[in-house]
Amino acid sequence: MKRYFFIIITSFLLLSQYSCTDLLEQNPQGQWNEGDAIGGGFEAAVFDIYAQLRGFHITSGNTAFAIHTFRSEDTEKGSTAADGSAFALMYDDFDYNTGNGALGSYWTSNYAIIHAANNVIENIESSADAGEGTLINKAEAHFFRAFAYFNLVRAFGEVPLIDFKISDAQEANIPKSPAADIYALIDADLTTATEYLPQTWESRYIGRLTWGAARALHARTYMMRNDWQNMYTASTEVINSGIYDLNTPFNKIFREDGENSSESVFELQCTSTAALPGSNEIGSQFAQVQGVRGAGQWNLGWGWNTPTEILADAFEEGDPRKNETLLYFYRSQVEADAPGAIANEPWGEKPIASSTVVNAYYNKKAYTNPTWRAMYTNGGFWVNIRIIRFADVVLMAAESANELGNTSAALTYLEMVRSRARGGNNAILPQVTTTDQAQLREAIRHERRIELAMEFDRFYDLVRWGIAQEVLHAAGKTNYQARHALLPIPQTEIDKSDGVLVQNPNY
């Protein structure tokens, strides 16, 4: 059991090496007017969890993309056939292997966040510090624990519920808890976070957790459970707060000048400096992992997590979001110079990728400014990671309103998103007017797919809607069966538990 505890703590310490320097220097959004006493002695520990959250296995690397996006019909591994073939086999093709390394990394990294959050919570509770800044630190820790457990319960279902500080190795070796118990902890954590997090922060704390982030994440957890009433209440509270809007044009959201826009509900802060142009310490590999796989000036990254032709074909005619989601590229200079070759806005570039890549497009939501590339590196380590956008919240309100029979409200929220996407061009994306619940349901599902394409949750949408097998089989992913909705528990964790952990059914 010491080995089990050592691996978890070591993983935490390794992740901790990527200290949240950008948060400490930039000071992670808002309006805090009580001076500078924000967190007392617990702030550094909390900021370290922000750094862990943008880590390779949680949000910014091929582990995160494999689990959250490769499994849908709209995304594939990409790159070359040989590069990471085990990822394609397991996550693209649903040939689940309990010994897969990414599986273990995802499990361990999420539990590292949970353990770090537990430490902060218990240390605060055992201290005599009940100041408002300390309560905010505690609320942040509760949010992070809920975030990590939401990752785990969606991915694995039943998992060990550890909501206490570990002081002895044996304490970490406990059986799985029912998913309902995990969600109960998530509900409690996000209720606490909502109570104490401020609605906004002054600008020098940009990117720091807010009430809106906690309420929006809560709505997302209700969405996964198809708890329509609570989903509607949470999402509409965020909408009615007036803090966020959809005024940022869609073609600006994912560019550098669109970071921390009025649509940003929760966005992980990344940066580069002259001294640290390509460092995970203050940035992330989010753009590098998804960048064009080419040579020279077009060596922008690894070329993973790429859109499929199926996604390209799903856009309505004239939808401007298509050209803001798909990054077009060519396999030779001859192709790039051919008549009709599309140049990617806003910089008019025609990337040339390796002739051996298997994908048809790259993810334009991870496309970087060439001026910044010249200043720093081609890797795009400075690109912020958009975790929760206001458009997602509005579409959650639309979906839950429709399921509750309130088609009028559902149509209003749906139109908010389509209107922004339309960009004033009334010749495209006609307003949805049907009041038939089933037809409106399909329209809202389509809008989630298009608006949030390449943004982590499509596979989980298919699962919660109960249509994963139908959709994935139609897309050619015929290996998918109902059991693949949940990943197997990593065999390494089962082995270390000496039989305490039991494998998920059918593995």
N, C-alpha and C positions, 0 to 999 in steps of 0.2 A: 504493500500500500504506500510505502514511502515513494516508490517510483511513480505511482499515479499522481501523488501530490506534487512531486518535484517537477513533473512534466507540465502540469497546469501552471505552477508558479513561474517556471522558466519561461514559458510562453508569454506570460504576463510581463516578465522583466524584459524579454526581447522586444516585445511591442512597445514597452515603455521607453526604449532607447530612442524611438521616434517622438521625442518630447514635443509638446505643442508650442514650439518656439513662435510660430506665427500668431497663435492666440496670445501668447505672452507679450509679443511685440505690438501686434495690432490691437490686442485686447478684444477677445471675441465679444443683437440688433437692438438699438433702443433708446429708451428714455428713463434713465435712472438718475434721480435728482437728490439722492441722500448722501452726497459726497463720494468718497472713494472706498468706503468700508464695504466692499462687495462680498468678500468671502472669508476674511480672516485666515486662519491657519489651514483651512481645508481647500482653498482655491487651487493650489498647485496640483493636488491629487485629482481634483475634478478636471482641470485642464488636460491632465495626462489622458483621461478617458476620451476627451475630444480627439486627441491624437490617435488613440487606438481605433476610434470609430472610422477614421479614414484609412485604416490599414489595408494592406493588400488582400487579406482574406475576408474582409467585411464589406467593403464598398468599392475598392479601387483596382482589384486585380482579377486574374482569370478564375480564381476560386469563386469570388462573389458573382462574376458574370455567368459561370457555368451553372451555379445553383439557381440563380434568379432569372436568367434570360435564355440560355442555350436550350432549355427544355421546352420553350414555346415554339410555335410554328414560324414566328416572325424573325427569329434570330438563330444564327449558327456560329460554330466556333470560328470559322474563317481561317485565315493564314494559309499555310500549305497543308497538303494532306498528311504529310509526315509529322509536322510540328504539332505536338500535343495530341497525337492520335488517340491516346487513352481518354482524353477529355471528350473528344467527339464520340467515341464508342459509348461512354457511360452517360453523358448528359444530352448529347444530340440524339443518340440512338437507343437510350434507355436500357443499355446492357449494364445494369447496376452491379457494382463490385464492392463488397464490404471493405476491401482493403485499399480502395482508392485514396491516394494521399490528400487530394483536395477535400474530400469528405471529412477526414480527420482534422485538417487545418481549420475548416469552417466551424466545426464543433469546438475545438480548443480555443479559437480566437473569440468566439461569442462567450464562452465561459470565462475567459480572461476578463472581459468587460464586466460580466456579472460579479466575479470575485472582487474586482476593483471597486465596483459600485457598493457591494456589501461592506467592504472595508470603510468606505466613506460614511455610509449610513450609520454603521454601528459606532464608529469613532465619534461622530457627531452626537449620537444619542447618549453616549457614555460621558460626554464632555459637559461642562457647565455653560457652554456657549449657546445661548438661544437667541442671538442677534439675528436681525433680518437677513443680513448677508449670508450667515451660516445656514439659515433655513433655505435660502436660494440654492446654495451648494448641495444641500440634502435633496432638494427637489430635482436638481440636475442629475444626481446619482440615481434617483428613482426612475427618471426618464430613461437613462441609459440602460438600467436593468430591464425595464419593460421592452426597450428596443431590441436588446439581445435575446430576451426570451421569446419575443414575437418572431424573430428570425428562426429560432430553434423549433418552436412549436409548429410553425408552418412547414418547415423542412422535414422534421422527424416525427411530429406528433407528440407522443409521450416522451418526456425527458426528465432527468433528475431535477427536482425543485430545491435549489440551494439559495435560501434567502437570509443567510447568516454568514458572519465572518468565520473563515476557516482557521482554526488554531491547531488542529491536529489532522493528520492525513486521513485517518479513518472517517472523519466527519464528512469528507467529500464523496465517500463511496456509499451511495444510497441508491435504492431502486428508482425506476422511473415513476413519475406521478402522472395521473390522468391529465389529458389536455385541458379539461375543464378547470383543474386546479391551477395549471399554468396560466390560463386566461384570468382566473380570479386574482392571481398575483399581479398580472399586467394591469387589470382594472384598478386595483388598489394603488399600484405605483403611479399610474397616470392621473388618478384622482388627486394624489398628493402633489404631483408635479404641477397640475393645473392650479391648485390652491396657492402655491407659493411662487411660481415663476411670474415675472413681470410681463405685462402685455408687450412692452417695447423696451429697448435699451438705447442709450445714447450711442452716437455713431462710433465711438472708439471701442465699443463692445460688439461690433457688428459680427453676426454669425452665432452669437450666444443663444442658448435655448430660451424660448419664450412660452407664455401661456398658449399662444396659437399653435406652436409646434406640438405641445403636449396634447391639446384638444384634437388637432388634426390626426396625430398618430393614433389617438384613441378611436377616432372615427374609422381609421383604416383597420384597426383590430376588430371593431364591430362589423365592418364590411366582410372580413374574412369569415366571420361567423354567420353572415346573412342576418344579423340583428338589425333589422331595418329601422326600428324606432330610435334606438340609441345612436345608430349611424346618422340618421337624419338630424337628431337633436345636436349631436356634436358638430357635424359639418355646418349646419346652419348657424350655430353660435359663432363659429369662426367667420362665416360670411357676414353676419350681421354686426360683427365687431367693427367693421369699417377699416380695419388695419391694412387689409390687403386688397389688391384689385388686379384686373387683367389689362391694364393700360400699356404694359410693355409689349411692343409688337413681337409676334412669334419669332421673327427672324433676328431678334436681338437677345432673346432669353439666354441662349447658350453660347453667346459670344462673350469675350472678356468684358466688354462694356455693358453687358447685361447681368453681371454678377450682382447679387444682393439687391435685385430689383424689387419693386412693390409687389411682385408675385411670389417672392421668396418667403416661404414659411419656415423651412429649415434647410440650410445650405452649409456644407462643410467647407471651411476656409483653407485654401491652399495658396502658396505663393512661391516665387523664386526671387533670389537676390543675386547681385554680382558675385558675392562670396559663395553662395550656395545655389547655383543655377539649376541643378538637377538633383536635388536632395529630397529624400522622403521625410527628412526631419521637419521641413517646413512646407512640403508639398505632398504630392501623391503621384502614383503611376496610372491614375485613371485615364488620362489622355494617351500616355505612352503605350499602354496595353492595347488600346483601340486604334492607334495611329496607323497611317498608311505604311504597309510593309514594302518599302522600296529601297533605293540606293541613293547615296549622295544627299542632295537636298530633299529627296522624297523618302528618306529613311526616317519617317515620323514615329515609328513604333513597331509593335509586334503584329499588328493586323488581326487581332482577335475581336470577338463579339461583333459580328457583322449582320446587317439586314439581309433578309432573303428576298427573292423575287416574289414570293407569296405576299410579303408585306408591301412591296412596291406596287403590286397589283391591287391592293386593298384600298388605296387612296382614291377618293372621288376625283372625277375629271376636274382639273384646274386647281386642286387644293394646294395652296402654297406651302403647306407643311411638308409635302413630299420632298421638295428640294431643300428643306431645312432638316430633314431626317436622313436622307440618303446622300452620302458623299460619293460623287461620281469620279471614276479614275480610269486610267488607260494602261495597257500593258506594253506600250512602246511609244516612242516619240512620233512615229508615223501615225499611230492611232490618234494621238493627242492633236496632231496637226491636220487631221482629216476634216473635210467640210462637215459641219453639223455636230462636231465634238462639243460637248457641253462644258462650259467653264463654271466652276463653283463660285457662287457669290459668298461673301461680299468682296473677295480679293481677286476674282478672275483667274484662279489657279486651275490647272489641269494635271493633277498628280499622276505620276507614272509608277505603278506598283510592279512587283516581281511578276514575271510571266507565269510563275507556278502557283500563284495564289488561287484558291478554289472559290472565293467569294465573288459576288457581283457588285457589292457596294461596301463602303465603310460607314461607320456611325458618325454622321455629321454633328451630332450633339457633343462630340468630343473633338471637334475640329479646332485648330489653333491659329492664332493670328501670326502671319509670317514675320511681322515686325518684332513680335515677342520672341519668336524662334531665333531671330538674328541676335537679339539681346542676350538670350540665355542658352537654351538648347532646343533641339527638335522635339524633345520628349514631352513638352507641355506640362511640366510638373506644377505649374501655377494654376491650373484650371480647377475652379471650385466644383464640388460634387453636389448637384441639386438632389436633395433627399425628398423633400415634400414641396410641391408647387401648389399655388392657389387653384390652378385649373383642376388639379386632382381633387381638391376639396369640393369645388363646385360640381364636379361630375359625381362625386359621392352623394352630394345632396340631390342631384337629379335622379340618380338610380334609386336611392332610398325613398324619395318622394313618389316615384312611379310605383314602386312595390307596395307602398302604403295606400295607393289609389288616388294620390294627389297629382293627377297628370298635368294640371295647370302649372303648379310649381315646378314639376319636372321639366316641362317645356321651357319655362323661363330660365332655369339654370342651364339647360342644354344650349339654348340660344346664346347665352353669355359666352360660352366657349366657342361656338361656331362663328359668332359675330367677330370676335377677335381674330380668329383664323382667316375670316373672309377679308379682313383688312380694308373694308370700304368698297370692295368689288362685289356688287350685288348680282353679278352674272354667274357667280360660283357659289357653291355650298348653300343651296336654298334652305330657307328656314323650315325646320321640321314642325308640322302642324297636327299630325295624327294624335287623336286622343285614345286610340286603341292601345290598351296596356301592353299587349304582346308586341305590337309593332314598335311602340315607343321603347320598349325594353331593348329590342334589337338595335334601334338607332343610338341609344345611350351606350350600349356595349361597343358598337362600332366607333363611337366618338372616343371612348376610353382607349381603344386600341390605337387609333390614329394620333390623338393628342399626346398620349403617353408612350408612344412607340420607343423602344430601346431604353426604357426607364425602369427596369427591374421587376415589374409585377404582372406581366401578361400571363405567364404560366399559372400563377396563383389565381388570377381571374378565371381562367379556364376551369381550374379545379373547383373553385367555390360555386361557379355556375353549373357545375355538373356536366360539362360538355367537353372535357379534356380529351377523352378517348375519341369522340366523334370528330372533333376538329383536327387532332393530331393525326389520326388515321387518314383523313381526307388530304392532309398535307404530306403524306408519305411516311410519317413516323409510325409505322404499323406495329412496332415493338411495344408501344405504350399499352399498358394494362392498368386497371384500377389501382393495383398495389403500388404503382410507380408514382402515385400522388405524394407518397411519403418516401423519403430516402431511407436506406438502411442505417442503423446505428454503426459508426465506425468500428471495425473489428478490433482495432487497437484499444479502444475504450472498454469493450467487452472483456478483452483479455486482461487488462489491468484491473478490472473490477473483481476478478476471481469468481465470476458467475453471478454477481449481484445485478449487473445490467443484463437484461434479456433483449435479444434481437427483435426487431419489428417483424410482424407476421410475413410469411412467404419468402424469407431470406435465409 
